[in-house]
């Protein structure tokens, strides 16, 4: 089974600036856009470019900042999954 791939792009200080998303059936990557994409920590995925927990935290925060009930629910799920 092929998984989603999240690729962190970092700035000069090593902080995540954006995250790219590669879907298994896609031929190219796209920038994660919380208005178009939904991060679900329960879906199997691979992570590259930064620590997986840092990428998951960045994705959850991006969804939370974008607003909406799905963003709040997913942010809580991500924090619960991380043990916080």
N, C-alpha and C positions, 0 to 999 in steps of 0.2 A: 504494500500500500504506500503510495507516495503521499508525502506530507506537505503542508504549507511551509514556506520558508520565510522567516522574517530576517531582514538584513539591516543592521544598524549602521547608519552613517554618523560618524562622530566629528566634532570640531577639533581644533588644535589642542584643546585641553582634555580631550577624551570624553567629553559629554555628548550624549546622543542628540543630534540635531534633527534627524528624521529617521524614519524606518521605511524600508522598501519591503514590498510584499510580492512573493512569487507563488502563485497558485499552481497546483500540480498540472493542470491542463493548459496553462498559459504558456505562450512562447516568450513573453517578456515580463519584466518586473514593473510594478507601479508603486508610487509613493502611497503609503498608508494614509487614507483620508477618512476620518471618523464619520463624515457625512455619507460616505459610500461603503465603508468596510466596517465590520463588526468583529472585534477581537473577542474570542471565546477561549479562555484558558483551558477548557475541557477538550478542545479539538487538538489532536496530535499535531505538533509542529516542531520544526527545527529552527535554531537561532544561530545567527552568525554576526560577527562584528563587535559584539559586546556580550557581557554576561547575560544569560537567558533571563534572570530575574530583573535586571536593569531594563531589558527590552520590554518585558511584560509590564513593568511599572510605567514605563514611558507610554505604552499603548493604552493602558487603563487610564492614565492621566489625560491623554489626548481625547479619549472618549468622554471623560467627565467634563472637561473644559468645553467640549462641543455642545454639551447640554442634552436634554432628552431623557426619558425614563430608561431607555435601553442603556445609555451611558452610565447612569447611576447604578443600575443593576449589575452591569458587567464590572464596574469598578469595585463594587462590594464583593463580587465573586472572586475577582483577582486578589483582593486583599485577604479574603478568607482562605483561598488556596495557598497563599504565601505564609499563612499562620499569623498574620497581624491582626 
